[in-house]
Amino acid sequence: SKAVQISNAQKRHDTKSDDEEKNKDRQKRDDKAEQFRSTKQHSIKRKIKISSKSKKIAIQGLFFVGSFFIIWLFATISRIFNLAGAADPFPIQLIDATLVPLQGFLNFCIYIKPRLMTYRRKNPTIGFWRSLRNVLLNTEQNR
């Protein structure tokens, strides 16, 4: 009878050890799964952040290209009239003479836009002209 009690006690102990080992294995699996999920979520967030940054850069590039095409469209039309031997229409000449010198200014405006937008987002109470001045002069508030 004592041998049976010892045997039963040993079985209970072995069962508890097996249960504890199964729980440890289950916990390890859960930990690995959670680590994988968090890594995957981080990866997705990173991709979204990269995608957002890439999108902003692409839009910035499109502004540069778009301004270039608009500025040089009228100069090209004027040259086509000259090659055809016809006189340029005055409005085309006027627009050409106005836009070409403004190309540098437009490029500057496009270049400064991201910094200005970031500054205004960080300092919503400061007005446009003061924000522009702070960004251009790179004051202490801008750093």
N, C-alpha and C positions, 0 to 999 in steps of 0.2 A: 504494500500500500504506500509505503514511503517512497519507493522507487517510482511509482505512478505519479505521486505528488511532485517529485523532483522533475520527472519527465514533463508533466503538465506545466510546471513553472518554467522549465527550459523552453517549451514551445511558446508560452506567452512572451517570454523574453525575446526569443527569436522573431516572433511576429511583430513585437514592438520595434525591434531593430530594423526589420524589413520595412515597416511602415515609416520609420524615421528616415531610412535611406531613400524610400520612394518620395517622401516629402522633400528631401534635400534635392533629389534629381528634378522633381517638378519645379522647385524654386529656382534651380539653375536654368532650366528651360525657360521659365517665365522671365528671369532676369535677362537672358540672352535675347528673348523676343522683344522685351521692352527696350533693350539697348539698340536692337535693329530698328524698331519703330522710331525711336528718338533720332537715330542717325539718319533714317530715311526722311523724317520730318525736317531735320536740319538741312539735309540735301535739297529738299523741295523748296524750303524757304530761301536757301542760297540761290537756287536756280531762278526763283521769282525775283530776288533782289538783283541778280545779274541781268535777268531779262529786262527788268525795269530800267536799270542803268544803261543797258544797250539801247533800249528804246529812246531814252532821253538823248543819247549821243547821236542816234540816227536822225532824230528830229532836228537836232542842232545842225547836222550836216545838210539836211534838206533845206533849212533856212538859208545856209550859205549858197547852196546850189541854186535855189529858187531866186534869191536876190541877184545872183550873177546873170541868170537867164533873163530876168525882167530888165535889168540894166542894159545888157548888151543886145536885147531884142530890137530896140529902137535904133541903135547904132548900126545894126546889121541891115535893118530895113532901109535906113538912109544910104548905106553903101550899095545896096541892090538898086536903088533908084539911080545912084551915080553911075553904076556899071551899065544900066539900061539906057543911059544918056538922057534921062528925064530929070526934071528939077524936083528936088525934095519938097514935099509938102511942108509948109511952115510948122504945123503942130508936131510933126515928126522931128524936125530940127530942134524945136524948143524942148521937147521931152528928152531927146538925145543929149542936148547941151546941159540939161538940168541933172539928169540921172548919172551920167558917167562921172562927174566930179564927186557925186555923193556916194560912190561905191565904198570908199574907205570908211565914211561915217556909218553906212549901213552895216559893213563888216564889224565895226567896233560895237554897234548896238547889239548885233547878234552874239558877238563874243562875250559881252558883259552881262547878257541876259541871265545865264544860269547863276552867276554870283549874286546878282541883284535879287533874283527870286529866292535864293537860299537865305540871304540876309533879311529879306522882308518876311519870310516864314518864321525866322528866329526872333524878329523884332516887329511884331504886327502893329505896335502902337506908333512906330515912327513912320512919317509920311514918305511919299515917293521921292521927292526932291532931296530930302535929307538922307534917305537911304542911298540914293544915287551918289550923293556927295561922299558919304562914308565909305561906300564901296570903292569909288574912284581914288579917294585919298588914303584908303586903307587905314582908317583910324583905329584906335584901341578897341572900340566897340565891335569892330568887324573881326577881330582876331579870335 
